[in-house]
Amino acid sequence: MKKINLNLKCVCIIAFDGLEYDLVEEFNLEKIKQCECGKIDVSLFKMLATPIVWASFITGVPPEEHGLDDLIAWRNPIIQKLRRLSIRLKLDRIGGKGKIFELLGFKRGEFYDLMVEKFKNRKTKTLFDVIANSKAFSVPPYQKWISDKTRFLMKEAVENEEKVAAFEEHVWSVFEEKREKCLEIIEDGNWNLFMAHFMFTDLLAHIYIGNSAKMFEVYAEAEKFVDDVTKILPEKTLLLIVSDHGMERLDEGMFGEHSDHGFYSSNVKLGLVNPKITDFFDLVVGMFESGV
């Protein structure tokens, strides 16, 4: 991507996981849409998984170059390779295989912990490595971005409708805590690049994508948060809002699955047309004289 001279000093990136372009348009969320917005091309990914796509966003390279091209489920590398083979052969839908490996003494991994660990050994640089005075907040897979409790409660909610309310309450509680911390960092202003990642837009869409009223509540909170951010941004700051994919209904039910495009918006005109998620690396780095 050609570097753009925007005469700006700072970049703030708000990453809403799973934010759907079509819903932003349907609800006409002007704060989120900003001055320019559009879809992001994520066709280069075989698997639209949170840590894999965001790894490409913060490095500017495809999965085969940054090294994360699959979710890591097993601590034993041989079993992990068997898992990947199972997915390619479409055998992953056969239940019970994991239990067999567990009975044989192999240990599952918490994939977000293992992926953060593996990403530390990357050969590529991230935005935070090349831009001085950068701050990252809950950015996958650079940092841990989701808790064991959140994943456990989501599993319960998917399997048991009576558990949905407890999951929703937990997700909103986590968002409020992260929201306050994020606003504190932004208002402090001691950064050149700041990026914060939020999961609530993805997590609640997995449960509620078929419920328009619930989804409006979720997106209205995202809109309010963006409004709060814009009020305290330092002068001459580029505000990018980005999602790694969108969300669409799974069959005719309430649950959602990942759609085949991401979302971006900017508070200044960038002139982007269907950008790839890897394009934003050069755009952001190009704003700083130090460069790569």
Disulfide bonds with the S-S distance in Angstrom:
none
